């Protein structure tokens, strides 16, 4: 019998104590180290990310004396490094997923997917799950007075940090982390005080801190009492702190962060949602007894909440409007950006004007002022567009009803006549977009002075298409750019103007779909599907039919074409035209029509566009 090949050697993986420490007090921070060392001759790579939670599977024996408060995480990023012969150590803090309640001996083992074979990001292959050796740790009891002294010492260390250097990192965070893991009532009361103080550093360890507490009923009682007390200002963390404590009391393991994963348990989610709704309704009922910043914060959290019924949000709206002018800058902008339908009201116009008097290019304030008072916002738009210190983005001012604002020709011209230091200079690009949206033809000479590099062509193209379409078509025909790189700003500006393409561009696009090369036909098909007319749909279907007829007898060629080959270009155009037909904002390709067109697809990628849509047609 042939001798089976020896298994491929793998790098060394060990689980070790950190600095040799294997004995801990109950409530002490427990760190172990994953140790990797490449002892082979082959190249290996390692995900060396320190995520701040448990991204590796941890097993603990025996099965009693501890609880798992948070599950394994699954992040969507990784710090990949080459693994050589020197060891690489990755800290594993057990408290980030486990709470050890009872003294005793515990064995820890870890399974990880951090290791890959290969020598580059494009040439690496996971080694799969690898399991470490077991490491023993011993938990010993801590005296109540000793923990009380620790709490006192840690609070002094936390409070002694110079205000100017306070950070969520460094020594202060280390002290907060050690306090978080203590389990007694003295530590619990200190944790609740830090929650109520909205301490930024403590926010980093809050979930771990609440899970570590031994007396969870007292924790919930203190949090609920603070939430219901109208003399206590509500803070951002409180609703989550309440829900996390209730889940812990029910013995539920909180999910670790997972970018993609199964939906949460519907029963648990429904219960948590109902409890949260009750908490917010209690806050709503307390509004009449609150005052000052306390009242403003309560109103802010109520209108920002996504779970409340619309009637409850409407009940909080008058208070939010009354307090809006006195809110801090962050809260004002959050409401303008994320809660506008809930707070939209004509009474805010005067506050928005005051905000723009302080900061003329405030994008949130000017966008909402245009919505409330289109006619009265014109001067503010001119002021924002002409500001030399900062630029206002096009989408913030695009809704102004005026087709043109000749008042901006001079100021924008002065800014655009100076060539940018780099072709992709953000300020120059945005001001060119604003010129295409608002300026008159009189601005063109100034723009030409600043337009010195062909890389600026896409930025200037929408202005040319508006006032010099023949010149624009000439630029399009000679440009080295294509597709989204050429037409992105054009699409953006014409949509902001709610304008159709000029006939010169529409005719050129139709010619490309009918008889242009594959790359230009695909790009033109997309542009017509977004800015053309309903009668353009047959043009795309006809080009698609001719393409498929041409390649019908050469299916083997298009099955696995070489990049850049005629077969590759044909296959790509087949996909692009199907995508254009299916994704049009001008016409609606029904599921039946899409399925019929997909029957002739040259690739599986194309056939995806023949599948039924979800939702209304």
PyMOL commands that set and color helices and strands:
alter all, ss='L'
color gray80, all
select helices_A, chain A and resi 94-96+121-123+144-160+163-165+170-181+185-196+200-203+206-212+216-228+238-249+266-285+287-289+292-304+310-326+329-338+340-343+346-358+363-372+375-386+394-397+406-416+426-438+441-450+454-467+469-478+484-497+503-515+518-531+534-559+566-582+591-598+604-610
alter helices_A, ss='H'
color red, helices_A
select strands_A, chain A and resi 12-17+23-25+31-37+44-47+57-61+66-68+80-83+88-93+98-100+104-112+115-118+124-126+130-131+135-140
alter strands_A, ss='S'
color yellow, strands_A
deselect
rebuild
show_as cartoon
